[in-house]
């Protein structure tokens, strides 16, 4: 529990993809980081301890993605449905997230990682909202990697938000297209998610980017998020590769 929280990408990972090659690799991966609480409960710890270990694991997962040449990663950090959890757990998680942002924003900036926030800051403590906004601004010119953080995010909410903004802009129905609609989403410019990975064994999308993941490959692993590493990522990449190869 005393281990430093770090999610920066080391410069060594700007080296070429390793010898293990795939015919098809996803460009954009979405990860639903599930199972922190169950992982902690198995060890007799609180859910918040599980979140702390889960946060520590973000670096390992991002390192693995970078190693295989994957430069756009979306992480499901906190959904709009998570507000129903105990207040103590939510406050503790927000404090933990603030610590990570404080420690890692400069690392992201220096290492070429652009941070994008998908979601609303409404209802989020002002200090945390300011940290999120600052991190996005400080890294917005980076191009080597993109880390899209879905924080206080809900897929249906995003689609409704996009529709409202289009109406406000006076978009004529005849002008509506998929390309134009995508411009109004949080992920404008990132493209579709090719692969969605859910840890913890569940088979549900749970309101996770329904538009962007509509054509993606879904991979569920029983491994809880704190234990997710390169081996599990390779399993997901193999599943993706096999699926696309079936259409070759």
Secondary structure, 3 states (H helix, E strand, C coil): CCCCCCCCCCHHHHCCCCCCCCCCCCCEEEEECCCHHHHHHHCCCCHHHHHHHHHHHHHHHHHHHHHCCCCEEEEEEEEHHHHHCCHHHHHHHHHHHHHHHHHHHHHHHHCCEEEEEECCCCCCCHHHHHHHHHHHHHHCCCCCEEEEEEEEECHHHHHHHHHHHHHHCCCCHHHCCHHHHHHCCCCCCCCCCCEEEECCCCCCCCCCCCCCCCCCEEEECCCCHHHCCHHHHHHHHHHHHHHHHCCC
